[in-house]
């Protein structure tokens, strides 16, 4: 004769089993940041050596895609990184990573929007305002734009001088409250908060003040030069500011 209550649908969950399940869940939550960092590092290393670019289609734990326009990008450490500021300026300069870190830092938290559609919400970036570097260099009359070059040897970008002086345009040293890793464009990248992410050039090595806007790498291939989120490239994404 079955002595179980008529509404019993299965064996009772024991106290030990319940505690084990809760413990496993807590462990997974605690381990999530470390697992995400490991996934980012691993996928970034693979993408860095992927000549096909197919790894750029794969999301990692942070929602970003990894993509480079060259098959391999050299790494720069704090000891050998240099950022030059030149062109139509009175005081050309070369910055080391330590000298950039010593300057006043600005932290911004914005959504990151890629022109291909993916979006990463509320991503902190921290670094030196580009306007501060331009002011230190002394921009000459007649200057109208800024060109950015990268130590991958291929990528470039441009902004008008007015765009470059915005408070939400950074020479970024940190992302998500950690130093910028190589796969995210470190140790230093450009961050243009209100524009699509292709404007935020990775592996930044040169800032050149020019007399006109020169289309960047993707713009030569058809992307809009003025890449405001939601107001360019035929997209209607919500603004990131």
DAZIRA-V440934 format. One record per run of one state. SS is the DSSP state (@ for helix, = for strand, . for the rest). FROM is the first residue (numbers start at 0). LEN is the number of residues. If there is no record, write none. Layout:
BEGIN
SS_FROM_LEN / SS_FROM_LEN
END
This chain:
BEGIN
._0_14 / @_14_34 / ._48_5 / @_53_4 / ._57_25 / =_82_5 / ._87_1 / =_88_1 / ._89_3 / =_92_3 / ._95_1 / @_96_5 / ._101_4 / =_105_8 / ._113_5 / =_118_11 / @_129_8 / ._137_1 / =_138_1 / ._139_5 / =_144_6 / ._150_5 / =_155_5 / @_160_4 / ._164_4 / =_168_7 / ._175_2 / =_177_2 / ._179_2 / @_181_3 / ._184_4 / =_188_4 / ._192_2 / =_194_1 / ._195_1 / @_196_3 / ._199_4 / =_203_7 / ._210_8 / @_218_3 / ._221_6 / =_227_1 / ._228_13
END
